Amino acid sequence: MSELKARQEFIALMATEGVPLDVSLKVMRYATTMQRIAEKECNEGLTPDDREKDDWCEGKITDLLKPLKCTPVFNGDPRGAVVKIKVPSGHTDDWGQTGICVP
């Protein structure tokens, strides 16, 4: 699946859960940063600044989703989605049936 298609599908799924477009876009942006940090951790290790940025992104995603009754799940393994979102409907799109993967 292309990156564009994955992003579009994520936005559509989140919209059905009542998540506004601006929140979905921000979550994807922070998740992308977290994905890069997870890859860096596997390849070369992290600096304290990297860890701080990762924690900051986790906090931002959690804060954005809390009022919408969605719960982020953070993985840290760059071979898959480092962020998944548990939604009120219980819908999932990952093999482990954890939540909706953030592209």
Steps between C-alpha positions, in 0.01 A plus 500: 500500500637841414574749774239740364232229496590393855471860621166547325362178648617600847330838471178337379501241781567764763222721359253214551610501866433873531861612483536836321733528201740737675547253786562210260759704312682597820497142627654382171767770520601404856486127415734560204749664735469208739554254212825677405615495862423126530701430184789706631491313831534167316779620274719723710350573841332809635621821654325651802346754261353219289345340807358835608348558157349149500345559843372839386332343195338234719362771725367704208325200344349398835376854566349534153307172524388505864194725451392279208500182715778349290805341660841486334711185523873560457716218369848627421576216256567667163409186303132589542287790610660659804165660585160332494178649624230319695170654394159494671348266239775243553588499129853378420706476184807320633568128524518509879161672517641772722362807322528715193857532371628853452690526171 
